Amino acid sequence: MVSALVVSVLVAGAMYWATVSVFDRSVRQSAVEMSASLADGTFNAMYQIMRQGWTRGQLNEFLQSIRSQNQRNADSARIELYRGDEVIAQFGKIEQPEPDTQVAAAFASGQTQVTMAQGVIRYDRPLIAEAQCVRCHTRAHVGDVLGVMSVTQPVAALTKRAHQDLFERLLLIMPLPFLAAFVIALFLGGRMARSLRILKRSIGQVERVEDLTHVRFSDAHTGFSELDDVLVEVDHLTDKVRNLAVDRNLLEFEIRLLERFVITSDVVRDWRRYVRDLLTEINTVLPVHGVFTAFTVGDRPPGIELFWHDAVTEPVAATVSFRVQTRVGEVLGATVANLIPRQHAPESSGRAPLINARLIDLRTKEIAMDTPVMQGVVGLIIPSDQDLSPVTRLLIESILSTMLNVVGSVRAIEKHTEDLEFYATRDPLTQLYNQRMFWSLLEYEVGRARRHDYQFAVLVIDMDNFKNINDSYGHSFGDVFLTQVASALQDGLRAGDILARYGGDEFVAILPEAGIAAAEMVATRLLERLRDLQVRTPNGESVGASLSIGMAIGLTHADTARGLFAVADSQMYRAKLGGKNQLAVPDPMSPDRDLIAPIVDDDALFQSPTDQTLQPIFQPIFSVQDALVERADELLLQQVGMEVFARIYAGKRWREAQDFIGVIEHNGKNEAFDRALLARVLRPEIAEQCEGLIFVNISARTVRSNTFLNDVVAWVDACGLAPEQLVFELNERESLADIAVFDRFVEALHGHGFKFAIGNASSGHWVFQHLRRYEVDYVKVSADWLVTLERVSRDRAFIDGLLGLARALSVTVIAQRVETAEQLASVRAAGITWVQGRLLAPEASLAEGFVFNRPDQRFTP
């Protein structure tokens, strides 16, 4: 209302000012025109008299009449006449005022001079000589200024009266614009208030970016086209903001999505659970019915995994499955019929089941890599009516990229792990099993032979004169020749027989369920195959080969893996001494019979071990700096724990584990032995002295026990040892017998707070599977294996991969059996900082003065 009053006053003032300005200009213009008319009339009258030849008296009379008129009308126009110099010179002076500057300007310029000052109009008109004038004014010429007629007319009084009249009339009409402004303000205010209420209510409902969809003003008609246009532009601005803005919950989701780029051991172990959790989280910001993944790594065929978030009917599941198959087939170039998705049932989403496949759409993203060779595609199953705004499309792209990178990386790690496991057990040249795998399988076969009471054969095979081939044709051809020999040997074995390259030109074979006759037949076939083998050299020659083979039958010739190998190896040398290219079999009457005698044969000792027959011995485990941090001559040993071994008293002397462990396994006394050893170790006098870790080896039989861990918990509580100090160590091959039992044991072990270590990981048989499957705390590798890393690239790749995975999964790697300075240097060069072995400290019993918590000490080679 105040605004309307102000506007009314301003309008009235503007009208008054404009009217006054126009009136003043009109008055001035009228005064000038009146002065001109008066001057013209006066001059014409004077001219008419002059044409009749007026006298001096007539002139004075005319001038007197003008002056009298000026005196009678003081407020009216005044007229003055001024003679020029030529006229004065010819006719004389007349009574006239002294010319001022304006009169002088009229004489000088011959132009009419008009001025206004202090409410007075001054009009000075020059009188110009014409042709008829010069007849009387003989001294003048045409165009000369003969005189000036000056008219002075006051207009101040007239202007003042007019201003007063105008102001009085404006006072009468001023309320009219005020009333009009008031009415207009009420009308506009109502319209504006209604529009602003709509705007305020719509904006007040905006809590998320999606709520901007409901902010619409295009239908609001305010009655003002300009304001309607503004509201339409507000709608356009809202649409732009909705397409460009990112909601807070979307930003938080993106942050959580970035965190999921971290590939942890849990993700590697169970990536399907990772996808399920991601699907649940996606649905907090975007409705997604399901996701699918398909990857082919190397020569592995693609496998499609389809995860549903919502319940679906069978027809919908079948239709979507076929669409997924088709899409994956297009990307991976595979036959659709071979791409049957593995569908994972949904967890409860709380939404209605999907009953119409036409309301479902797919959004996919693919990847193709050369190193490693991998192709993959991931996809989201979303509603077909999903609002695909730029922000939504960006969110879908982020989700697909996360799935593609994480799941693709996990599948690549799986393939890489399998490759590492394969090459950890294989000879890189011949693809046969390597020496470490041979020993693992031979020990396993010895155990099976004991359990099932059957015979098997071990063959040690050595090539004759292979050095001459290398010397004559080079090592490259030697590698080709060894590959051909390995292929011929593999062809000559039976199905199920095991062939390994022991080293150099030496091979070994395990023939399950083979007695002497069957083993001799296989060995003879091998000799014949090699006699027929001819390999073409680079210079076009053909080179043949022959073999010397030694045989041992388990458990006839020996009842341990080492014993059997020693027998077969000695027979192989006997074959070479006998002329090569032949098979040698142990003769029961030969001195080799000594190799057959068991080391320990008193089984009664293992029925109930006592303190007098079972003695625990300990070996310290040290933490050292790697070779890049600390020099060898300044190496500081910090004890972090110890490993428990055992001695038994048999044959009138103390014997080490390698002498009796086979007998214990053969008699099935593993659990009893493990219990007896732990009961001997978990005592208060030992727990009080030990501040570090205690590593204890247990067997696969003990893992199967339902009461073992409960007994250990009771012993730990009784002796006062912290559960996390006790580390159970199992060889990686121990899980081969029953994986489900092993799973339950490892889970229970961690449930009680104990630690888990994989022992003897050098063979690599299952170590990567364990790292992926279980929460592993420690992995032990053999130090002598690390020495060969520079010579065997496959082994180096394996240990590099193992150490990389260990670091990523926070697993501590321990090098064991460090017995030489070369081994210690190799261990430290590999970056392994936990070590144990006789080079650093030998095994010792309490009676021999073993120190549980020795102070840090410098290493002395």
C-alpha positions in Angstrom: 0.0 0.0 0.0 2.8 2.4 0.8 4.3 1.5 -2.6 1.0 2.5 -4.2 1.0 5.9 -2.4 4.6 6.5 -3.3 3.9 5.6 -6.9 0.8 8.0 -6.9 2.8 10.9 -5.5 5.6 10.2 -8.0 3.1 10.1 -10.9 1.4 13.3 -9.8 4.8 15.0 -9.4 5.9 13.8 -12.8 2.6 15.1 -14.4 3.0 18.5 -12.7 6.6 18.8 -13.8 5.8 17.8 -17.4 2.8 20.2 -17.6 4.8 23.1 -16.2 7.7 22.4 -18.6 5.3 22.3 -21.6 3.5 25.5 -20.4 6.7 27.4 -19.8 7.9 26.5 -23.3 4.5 27.5 -24.7 4.6 30.9 -22.9 8.1 31.6 -24.1 7.2 30.7 -27.6 4.1 32.8 -27.5 6.0 35.8 -26.1 8.5 35.5 -28.8 5.9 35.3 -31.5 4.0 38.3 -29.9 7.2 40.3 -29.8 7.8 39.5 -33.5 4.2 40.5 -34.4 4.5 43.7 -32.4 7.8 44.6 -34.0 6.4 43.8 -37.4 3.3 46.0 -36.8 5.3 48.9 -35.4 7.8 48.8 -38.3 5.0 48.6 -40.9 3.3 51.6 -39.3 6.6 53.5 -39.3 7.3 52.4 -42.9 3.9 53.7 -44.1 4.7 57.1 -42.6 8.2 57.2 -44.0 6.9 56.4 -47.5 4.8 59.6 -47.3 8.1 61.5 -46.6 7.7 62.2 -42.9 9.2 65.2 -41.2 11.3 65.5 -38.2 8.3 66.4 -36.2 6.3 63.5 -37.4 9.2 61.2 -36.3 9.3 62.7 -32.9 5.6 62.4 -32.6 5.7 58.7 -33.5 8.5 58.1 -31.0 6.6 59.9 -28.3 3.5 57.8 -28.9 5.6 54.6 -28.4 7.1 55.9 -25.2 3.7 57.0 -23.9 2.3 53.5 -24.6 5.3 52.0 -22.8 4.6 54.1 -19.7 0.9 53.3 -19.7 1.4 49.5 -19.8 4.3 48.9 -17.5 3.6 45.1 -17.4 3.1 44.9 -21.2 5.6 44.9 -24.0 8.0 47.9 -24.3 9.4 49.1 -27.7 12.6 50.9 -28.3 14.1 52.2 -31.5 17.8 52.5 -32.2 19.3 54.4 -35.2 22.4 53.1 -36.9 25.5 55.1 -37.5 24.7 55.7 -41.2 21.2 57.0 -40.4 22.6 59.3 -37.6 25.2 60.6 -39.9 22.6 61.5 -42.5 19.6 62.5 -40.4 20.9 63.2 -37.0 20.4 61.6 -33.6 17.1 60.9 -32.0 16.2 60.3 -28.3 17.1 56.7 -27.6 18.5 54.5 -24.8 22.2 53.7 -24.8 22.5 50.5 -26.9 23.5 47.4 -24.8 25.4 44.3 -25.9 22.4 42.6 -27.4 21.5 45.6 -29.5 25.1 45.9 -30.6 25.0 42.2 -31.5 21.9 42.8 -33.7 23.7 45.7 -35.5 26.8 43.7 -36.0 25.3 40.4 -37.2 22.1 41.6 -38.9 20.3 38.7 -37.1 17.4 38.9 -34.7 18.5 38.4 -31.1 16.1 36.6 -28.7 16.9 36.1 -25.0 15.1 35.4 -21.7 16.3 36.4 -18.3 14.6 36.9 -15.0 11.1 36.3 -16.5 11.6 38.8 -19.4 11.6 38.1 -23.1 14.0 40.4 -25.1 13.4 40.5 -28.9 15.9 42.7 -30.9 15.2 42.9 -34.6 17.6 44.6 -37.0 16.0 46.9 -39.7 17.7 45.9 -43.0 18.0 48.4 -45.9 16.1 47.4 -49.0 16.1 49.0 -52.5 13.3 51.5 -51.8 15.1 52.5 -48.5 18.3 53.7 -50.2 16.4 56.3 -52.1 16.0 58.3 -48.9 19.0 56.9 -47.1 21.5 57.8 -49.7 24.5 57.0 -47.6 23.3 53.4 -47.0 23.4 50.4 -49.1 21.0 47.5 -49.6 21.5 45.0 -46.7 23.0 47.5 -44.3 21.5 47.6 -40.8 19.7 51.0 -40.5 18.5 50.4 -37.0 17.3 48.0 -34.4 13.8 47.7 -33.0 13.9 46.1 -29.4 10.8 44.6 -27.8 10.9 43.7 -24.1 8.0 41.6 -22.8 7.7 40.5 -19.1 6.3 36.9 -18.7 7.1 36.1 -15.0 3.7 37.1 -13.7 1.8 35.2 -16.3 3.9 32.1 -15.7 3.4 32.3 -11.9 -0.4 32.6 -12.2 -0.5 29.6 -14.6 1.6 27.5 -12.2 -0.7 28.3 -9.3 -3.8 27.4 -11.4 -2.2 24.1 -12.5 -1.2 23.1 -9.0 -4.7 23.7 -7.6 -6.2 21.5 -10.3 -3.7 18.8 -9.7 -4.6 18.7 -6.0 -8.2 17.9 -7.1 -7.2 15.0 -9.4 -4.2 13.6 -7.3 -6.4 11.1 -5.3 -7.6 9.5 -8.5 -4.1 7.9 -9.4 -3.7 7.0 -5.7 -7.1 5.1 -5.8 -6.2 3.5 -9.1 -2.8 2.4 -7.8 -4.5 1.0 -4.6 -6.9 -1.0 -6.6 -4.3 -2.3 -9.0 -2.0 -3.2 -6.1 -4.8 -5.2 -4.5 -5.5 -7.0 -7.7 -1.8 -7.7 -8.6 -1.0 -8.5 -4.9 -3.7 -11.2 -4.9 -2.5 -12.7 -8.1 1.2 -12.6 -7.0 0.5 -14.0 -3.6 -1.4 -17.0 -5.0 1.5 -17.7 -7.4 4.1 -17.3 -4.6 2.1 -19.7 -2.4 2.2 -22.3 -5.1 5.9 -21.7 -5.6 6.6 -21.9 -1.9 4.5 -25.1 -1.4 6.2 -26.8 -4.4 9.7 -25.9 -3.2 8.9 -26.9 0.3 8.2 -30.4 -0.9 11.6 -30.9 -2.5 13.7 -33.2 -0.3 15.6 -35.1 -3.0 16.5 -34.5 -6.6 13.8 -36.8 -7.8 11.2 -34.5 -6.1 12.0 -31.8 -8.7 9.9 -33.9 -11.1 6.8 -32.6 -9.2 7.8 -29.0 -9.3 5.8 -27.7 -12.3 4.5 -24.1 -12.9 3.6 -24.2 -16.6 -0.1 -24.7 -15.7 -0.2 -21.7 -13.2 -1.9 -18.8 -14.9 -1.2 -15.6 -13.0 -2.9 -13.3 -15.5 0.4 -11.7 -16.4 2.0 -13.1 -19.5 5.4 -11.9 -18.5 5.2 -13.7 -15.1 3.8 -16.8 -16.9 6.8 -16.8 -19.1 9.1 -16.5 -16.1 7.4 -19.6 -14.5 7.8 -21.6 -17.7 11.5 -20.7 -17.6 11.5 -21.9 -13.9 10.2 -25.2 -15.2 13.0 -25.4 -17.7 15.5 -24.5 -15.0 14.1 -27.3 -12.8 14.5 -29.8 -15.5 18.1 -28.8 -16.1 18.8 -28.9 -12.3 17.2 -32.4 -12.1 19.3 -33.6 -14.9 22.5 -32.1 -13.6 22.2 -32.3 -9.8 23.3 -35.3 -7.8 21.4 -36.3 -4.7 23.2 -36.7 -1.4 22.3 -40.3 -1.1 23.6 -40.9 -4.6 26.9 -39.3 -3.6 27.1 -41.5 -0.5 26.3 -44.5 -2.7 29.1 -43.5 -5.1 31.5 -43.3 -2.2 30.5 -46.7 -1.0 30.8 -47.9 -4.6 34.4 -46.6 -4.7 35.2 -48.5 -1.5 34.0 -51.7 -3.2 36.9 -51.4 -5.7 39.2 -52.8 -3.0 39.5 -56.5 -3.6 39.9 -58.1 -0.2 40.4 -61.8 0.6 36.7 -62.0 1.4 35.8 -60.8 -2.1 38.3 -63.3 -3.7 37.0 -66.1 -1.5 33.3 -65.4 -2.2 32.7 -63.0 -5.0 29.2 -64.2 -5.4 28.3 -62.9 -2.0 30.0 -59.7 -3.0 27.7 -59.4 -6.0 24.6 -60.2 -3.8 25.5 -57.5 -1.3 26.2 -55.0 -4.1 22.8 -55.8 -5.6 21.1 -55.2 -2.3 22.9 -51.9 -1.9 22.1 -50.8 -5.4 18.4 -51.1 -4.7 18.7 -48.5 -2.0 19.1 -45.8 -4.7 17.9 -47.5 -7.9 15.3 -50.2 -8.6 17.2 -53.1 -10.1 15.6 -56.6 -10.5 18.9 -58.4 -10.9 22.5 -58.5 -12.3 24.4 -61.0 -14.4 28.1 -61.6 -15.1 29.9 -63.6 -17.7 33.7 -63.9 -18.2 36.0 -66.0 -20.2 39.7 -66.0 -19.1 42.3 -67.7 -21.2 40.9 -71.0 -22.6 38.3 -71.3 -19.8 34.8 -71.4 -21.2 32.4 -68.6 -20.2 30.1 -69.1 -17.4 27.0 -66.9 -16.8 26.0 -66.1 -13.3 22.5 -64.5 -12.9 21.5 -63.0 -9.6 17.9 -62.1 -8.9 16.9 -59.5 -6.4 13.1 -59.9 -6.9 11.1 -63.0 -7.1 10.2 -64.0 -10.7 7.9 -66.5 -12.3 9.4 -69.3 -14.4 8.3 -67.8 -17.8 9.9 -64.5 -16.8 13.1 -66.2 -15.6 13.3 -68.3 -18.9 12.7 -65.2 -21.1 15.3 -63.1 -19.3 17.7 -66.0 -19.3 17.5 -66.3 -23.0 18.0 -62.6 -23.5 21.0 -62.7 -21.3 22.4 -65.7 -23.2 21.9 -63.9 -26.5 23.6 -60.7 -25.3 26.6 -62.6 -23.8 26.9 -64.7 -27.0 27.0 -61.5 -29.1 29.8 -60.0 -26.9 31.9 -63.2 -26.4 31.2 -64.7 -29.8 30.0 -67.9 -28.2 27.1 -70.2 -29.2 24.0 -69.3 -27.3 23.1 -72.9 -26.7 26.3 -73.4 -24.7 25.6 -70.4 -22.4 23.1 -71.6 -19.9 23.1 -69.1 -17.0 23.4 -70.3 -13.5 20.5 -68.6 -11.8 20.8 -67.6 -8.1 17.5 -67.4 -6.2 16.6 -64.0 -4.8 16.6 -63.0 -1.2 13.5 -61.4 0.1 13.2 -57.9 -1.4 9.7 -57.1 -0.2 8.6 -56.3 -3.7 6.0 -58.0 -5.8 7.2 -60.9 -8.1 7.9 -60.1 -11.7 5.3 -61.5 -14.0 5.8 -59.6 -17.3 9.2 -59.9 -19.1 8.3 -57.1 -21.4 8.6 -54.7 -18.5 12.3 -55.6 -18.1 15.2 -54.1 -19.8 19.0 -54.9 -19.9 21.9 -52.5 -19.5 25.3 -54.1 -20.1 29.0 -53.2 -20.3 31.8 -55.4 -21.7 35.6 -55.6 -21.4 38.3 -57.2 -23.6 41.9 -57.6 -22.5 45.0 -59.0 -24.1 47.0 -59.5 -20.9 45.6 -61.6 -19.4 43.5 -62.8 -22.3 40.0 -62.1 -21.0 36.6 -61.1 -22.2 33.6 -60.3 -20.1 30.2 -58.7 -19.9 28.2 -57.6 -16.9 24.6 -56.3 -16.9 21.8 -54.8 -14.9 18.2 -56.1 -15.2 16.1 -52.9 -14.7 12.5 -51.9 -15.2 11.9 -50.8 -18.8 10.1 -47.7 -17.7 13.1 -46.6 -15.6 13.7 -42.8 -15.8 17.1 -42.7 -17.6 18.1 -39.2 -16.8 21.7 -38.3 -17.3 22.4 -38.8 -13.5 20.7 -42.2 -13.6 22.7 -43.2 -16.7 25.9 -42.1 -15.0 25.0 -44.1 -11.9 24.3 -47.2 -14.0 27.6 -46.8 -15.8 29.4 -46.5 -12.4 27.7 -49.7 -11.1 28.6 -51.6 -14.3 32.2 -50.4 -14.2 32.5 -51.5 -10.5 31.1 -54.9 -11.3 33.2 -55.2 -14.4 36.5 -54.3 -12.6 36.0 -56.2 -9.4 34.4 -59.4 -10.7 36.7 -59.4 -13.7 39.7 -59.0 -11.5 38.5 -61.8 -9.2 38.0 -64.1 -12.1 41.4 -63.2 -13.5 42.9 -63.8 -10.0 41.2 -67.2 -10.0 42.6 -68.1 -13.3 46.0 -66.8 -12.4 45.9 -68.7 -9.1 45.0 -71.9 -11.0 47.9 -71.2 -13.4 50.3 -70.6 -10.5 49.1 -73.8 -8.8 49.6 -75.7 -12.0 53.1 -74.4 -12.6 54.0 -74.7 -9.0 53.4 -78.4 -9.4 54.7 -78.7 -13.0 58.0 -78.7 -14.7 57.9 -75.6 -17.0 59.7 -77.4 -19.9 57.9 -80.8 -20.1 54.6 -79.8 -18.2 55.1 -83.0 -16.1 54.9 -82.9 -12.4 58.0 -81.5 -10.7 60.1 -82.9 -8.0 58.2 -81.4 -5.1 54.9 -82.7 -6.4 56.4 -86.1 -6.9 57.4 -86.3 -3.2 53.9 -85.2 -2.2 52.2 -87.7 -4.4 54.7 -90.5 -3.4 54.0 -89.9 0.3 50.3 -89.9 -0.4 50.6 -93.2 -2.3 52.6 -94.7 0.5 49.7 -93.8 2.9 47.1 -95.2 0.5 49.1 -98.4 0.1 49.2 -98.8 3.9 45.5 -98.1 4.3 44.4 -100.4 1.5 47.2 -103.0 1.7 48.3 -103.1 -1.9 51.6 -102.8 -3.9 52.7 -100.0 -6.1 56.0 -99.3 -8.0 58.4 -96.5 -8.1 60.6 -96.0 -11.2 63.6 -93.8 -11.4 64.4 -93.1 -15.1 67.6 -91.6 -16.3 68.6 -90.8 -19.9 71.8 -92.3 -21.1 74.4 -89.9 -22.6 72.2 -86.9 -22.5 75.2 -84.7 -21.8 76.7 -85.6 -25.2 73.5 -84.4 -26.9 73.6 -81.0 -25.1 77.3 -80.6 -25.9 76.9 -81.5 -29.6 73.7 -79.7 -30.5 73.2 -77.0 -27.8 70.8 -76.6 -24.9 67.9 -75.4 -27.1 67.9 -78.7 -28.9 68.4 -80.5 -25.6 65.2 -78.9 -24.3 63.4 -80.1 -27.5 64.8 -83.6 -27.0 63.7 -83.7 -23.4 60.2 -82.7 -24.4 60.0 -85.5 -26.9 61.3 -88.0 -24.4 58.7 -86.8 -21.8 56.0 -87.3 -24.4 57.2 -90.8 -25.3 57.4 -91.8 -21.6 53.9 -90.4 -20.9 52.5 -92.5 -23.9 54.2 -95.6 -22.5 52.6 -95.4 -19.1 49.2 -96.8 -18.1 46.2 -94.6 -17.4 46.5 -93.4 -13.9 50.3 -93.7 -13.7 52.1 -90.6 -12.5 55.2 -89.3 -14.4 57.4 -86.4 -13.1 60.6 -84.8 -14.1 62.9 -85.1 -11.1 65.6 -82.8 -12.5 67.9 -82.5 -15.5 67.5 -85.6 -17.6 66.1 -87.7 -14.7 62.4 -88.7 -14.5 60.4 -90.6 -11.9 57.2 -92.6 -12.2 54.7 -93.9 -9.7 52.7 -96.9 -10.8 49.7 -97.4 -8.5 48.5 -101.0 -7.8 51.4 -102.5 -9.7 53.5 -105.5 -8.5 56.8 -106.5 -9.8 55.4 -108.2 -12.9 53.2 -105.3 -13.9 55.9 -102.7 -13.2 58.5 -104.7 -15.3 56.0 -104.8 -18.2 55.6 -101.0 -18.1 59.3 -100.4 -17.7 60.1 -102.7 -20.7 57.5 -100.7 -22.8 59.2 -97.5 -21.9 62.6 -98.9 -23.0 61.1 -99.9 -26.3 59.4 -96.6 -26.9 62.7 -94.8 -26.3 64.6 -97.1 -28.6 62.2 -96.2 -31.4 62.4 -92.4 -30.7 64.3 -90.4 -33.3 64.5 -86.6 -33.0 65.7 -84.5 -35.9 68.5 -82.1 -35.1 68.8 -78.5 -36.6 71.4 -79.8 -39.1 69.1 -82.6 -40.3 70.5 -85.5 -38.4 68.4 -87.9 -36.3 69.3 -88.6 -32.7 68.0 -91.5 -30.6 67.9 -92.1 -26.9 68.1 -94.9 -24.3 67.1 -95.2 -20.7 68.4 -96.7 -17.5 65.5 -97.5 -15.1 65.6 -98.5 -11.5 62.5 -100.0 -9.7 61.3 -100.3 -6.1 58.0 -101.9 -5.0 56.2 -100.4 -2.0 55.8 -101.4 0.6 57.9 -104.5 -0.2 61.3 -102.9 -0.7 60.7 -100.0 1.8 57.8 -98.6 3.7 58.7 -94.9 3.4 58.8 -92.5 0.5 62.5 -91.7 1.0 63.3 -95.4 1.4 61.5 -96.4 -1.8 63.2 -93.7 -3.8 66.6 -94.7 -2.4 66.0 -98.2 -3.5 64.9 -97.3 -7.0 67.7 -94.8 -7.4 70.3 -97.3 -6.4 68.8 -99.7 -8.9 69.0 -97.1 -11.6 72.7 -96.6 -11.0 73.1 -100.4 -11.1 71.4 -100.4 -14.5 73.9 -97.8 -15.7 76.8 -99.8 -14.3 75.4 -102.9 -16.0 75.6 -101.3 -19.5 72.7 -98.8 -19.6 69.5 -99.1 -21.7 68.0 -101.6 -19.2 65.9 -102.1 -16.1 67.3 -103.1 -12.7 65.1 -104.6 -10.0 66.2 -105.1 -6.4 67.5 -108.6 -5.6 66.4 -109.8 -2.2 69.9 -111.4 -1.7 71.8 -108.2 -2.5 73.2 -105.8 0.1 70.4 -103.4 -0.9 68.2 -105.4 1.4 69.5 -103.2 4.2 67.4 -100.4 2.8 64.2 -102.3 3.3 64.5 -102.6 7.1 62.2 -100.2 9.0 63.8 -97.6 11.1 61.4 -98.0 13.9 59.3 -101.1 14.4 58.2 -100.8 18.1 54.5 -99.9 17.6 53.8 -100.3 21.3 55.6 -97.1 22.0 52.8 -95.1 20.3 49.9 -96.6 22.3 50.4 -94.3 25.3 53.4 -91.9 25.0 54.8 -90.7 28.3 57.2 -88.0 29.4 60.0 -90.6 29.3 59.2 -91.7 25.7 58.0 -88.4 24.2 60.1 -85.2 24.3 59.1 -81.9 22.7 61.8 -79.9 21.1 61.7 -76.3 20.0 63.1 -74.2 17.2 63.0 -70.4 17.4 61.3 -68.3 14.7 63.0 -65.0 14.1 62.0 -61.7 12.5 64.7 -60.1 10.3 64.9 -57.2 7.9 64.9 -58.0 4.2 68.0 -57.5 2.0 67.0 -54.0 0.9 66.8 -52.7 4.5 69.6 -54.3 6.5 73.0 -55.7 5.5 73.8 -59.3 6.3 76.7 -58.4 8.7 74.3 -56.2 10.7 71.3 -58.5 10.7 69.4 -58.3 14.0 67.4 -61.4 15.1 64.2 -60.8 17.0 62.5 -63.9 18.3 58.7 -63.9 17.5 57.8 -67.5 18.3 58.9 -71.1 18.1 57.9 -74.3 16.4 57.3 -77.5 18.3 58.8 -80.8 17.1 59.0 -84.1 18.8 61.5 -86.9 19.6 60.6 -90.4 20.8 62.8 -92.9 22.5 63.0 -96.1 20.5 65.6 -98.6 19.7 67.6 -97.5 22.8 68.0 -93.9 21.5 66.1 -90.7 20.8 64.9 -90.5 17.3 63.7 -87.5 15.2 60.3 -87.2 13.5 61.5 -88.4 10.1 62.4 -91.7 11.6 59.0 -92.5 13.2 56.3 -90.4 11.7 55.6 -93.0 8.9 55.1 -95.7 11.5 52.7 -93.5 13.4 50.7 -92.8 10.3 50.8 -96.5 9.3 49.3 -97.5 12.7 46.7 -94.7 12.6 48.0 -93.1 15.9 48.2 -89.6 14.6 45.5 -88.1 16.8 46.8 -89.8 19.9 50.3 -88.6 19.2 49.2 -85.0 18.5 47.2 -85.0 21.8 50.2 -86.4 23.7 52.5 -83.7 22.3 50.2 -80.8 22.9 49.5 -82.0 26.5 53.2 -82.0 27.0 53.6 -78.5 25.6 50.5 -76.7 27.0 51.7 -76.7 30.6 52.0 -73.7 33.0 55.8 -73.9 33.3 56.0 -73.4 29.5 53.2 -70.8 29.2 54.8 -68.7 31.8 58.1 -68.5 29.9 56.6 -68.0 26.4 55.6 -64.6 25.2 55.6 -65.3 21.4 53.8 -67.7 19.1 53.8 -71.5 19.4 53.5 -73.4 16.1 52.3 -77.0 16.4 51.9 -79.4 13.5 48.8 -81.7 13.5 47.8 -84.4 11.1 44.7 -84.9 8.9 43.4 -87.6 11.2 43.4 -85.1 14.1 41.4 -82.6 12.0 38.6 -85.2 11.8 38.3 -85.4 15.6 35.2 -83.8 17.1 36.7 -83.3 20.5 40.3 -82.3 19.8 39.8 -78.5 19.8 37.6 -78.6 22.9 40.4 -80.4 24.7 43.0 -77.9 23.5 40.8 -75.0 24.7 40.7 -76.6 28.2 44.5 -77.1 28.2 45.1 -73.5 27.1 42.8 -72.1 29.8 44.5 -74.3 32.4 48.0 -73.3 31.5 47.3 -69.6 31.1 48.3 -69.3 27.5 46.5 -66.7 25.3 44.6 -68.5 22.5 46.1 -66.2 19.8 49.6 -67.5 20.7 48.8 -71.0 19.5 49.2 -71.6 15.8 48.0 -74.9 14.2 50.1 -75.8 11.2 48.8 -78.3 8.6 50.5 -79.3 5.4 48.6 -78.1 2.4 48.0 -81.7 1.2 46.2 -82.6 4.4 42.9 -81.1 3.1 42.8 -83.5 0.1 40.9 -86.3 2.0 37.8 -84.4 3.1 37.4 -80.7 2.2 34.1 -80.3 4.1 35.7 -81.6 7.3 38.7 -79.3 6.8 36.3 -76.4 6.3 34.6 -77.0 9.6 37.9 -77.5 11.5 39.4 -74.1 10.2 36.2 -72.3 11.1 36.1 -73.8 14.6 39.8 -73.1 15.0 39.4 -69.4 14.4 36.2 -69.4 16.5 38.3 -70.3 19.5 40.8 -67.6 18.8 43.6 -69.8 17.5 45.7 -69.1 14.4 46.1 -71.1 11.2 49.3 -71.8 9.2 49.8 -73.6 5.9 53.0 -75.7 6.2 55.2 -76.9 3.4 53.7 -74.6 0.8 56.6 -75.1 -1.5 54.8 -77.8 -3.4 52.0 -75.4 -4.2 49.5 -78.1 -4.4 46.6 -76.4 -2.7 48.1 -73.2 -1.2 46.3 -70.8 -3.4 43.0 -72.6 -2.9 43.6 -72.3 0.8 44.3 -68.6 0.6 41.2 -68.0 -1.4 39.0 -70.3 0.8 40.2 -69.7 4.3 41.4 -67.0 6.6 45.1 -68.0 6.7 47.4 -66.3 9.1 50.8 -67.8 8.1 52.3 -69.7 5.2 55.6 -71.6 5.4 57.9 -72.2 2.4 61.1 -74.1 2.2 64.3 -72.0 2.0 66.1 -74.4 -0.4 63.3 -73.8 -2.9 64.0 -70.1 -2.9 67.7 -70.6 -3.8 66.6 -71.9 -7.3 64.4 -69.0 -8.1 67.0 -67.3 -10.3 67.4 -70.5 -12.3 63.8 -71.6 -12.6 61.5 -68.9 -13.9 58.4 -70.8 -13.2 59.3 -71.2 -9.5 60.1 -67.5 -9.4 56.7 -66.6 -10.9 55.1 -68.9 -8.3 56.8 -67.4 -5.3 56.3 -63.8 -6.6 52.6 -64.6 -6.9 52.4 -66.2 -3.5 54.2 -63.3 -1.8 52.0 -60.8 -3.6 48.8 -62.6 -2.5 50.1 -62.9 1.0 50.8 -59.2 1.2 47.4 -58.4 -0.2 45.7 -60.7 2.3 47.8 -59.7 5.3 49.3 -63.2 5.5 52.8 -63.6 7.0 55.2 -65.8 5.0 57.8 -67.8 7.0 60.9 -69.4 5.4 61.8 -72.6 7.1 64.7 -75.0 7.0 67.3 -72.2 6.6 70.5 -74.0 6.9 73.0 -72.1 4.7 74.0 -68.5 4.2 73.0 -68.7 0.6 69.5 -69.8 1.6 69.2 -66.9 4.1 70.3 -64.4 1.4 67.7 -65.8 -1.0 65.0 -65.6 1.7 65.8 -62.0 2.4 66.1 -61.1 -1.3 62.6 -62.4 -1.8 61.3 -60.0 0.9 60.5 -62.7 3.5 61.3 -61.4 7.0 60.2 -64.4 9.2 62.7 -67.2 9.2 63.7 -70.4 11.1 66.4 -73.0 10.6 69.5 -74.5 12.0 71.6 -71.7 10.5 70.0 -69.3 13.0 69.2 -71.6 15.9 69.0 -75.5 16.0 66.2 -77.4 17.7 66.6 -78.0 21.4 64.7 -79.4 24.3 64.1 -77.8 27.7 66.8 -80.2 29.1 69.2 -78.8 26.5 68.6 -75.2 27.6 66.1 -73.9 25.1 65.3 -70.2 25.8 61.7 -69.1 25.1 62.2 -65.4 25.1 65.8 -64.8 24.1 66.9 -61.1 23.8 67.6 -59.6 20.3 70.9 -60.7 19.0 73.1 -60.0 16.0 73.4 -62.8 13.4 76.8 -64.4 13.3 77.4 -66.5 10.1 
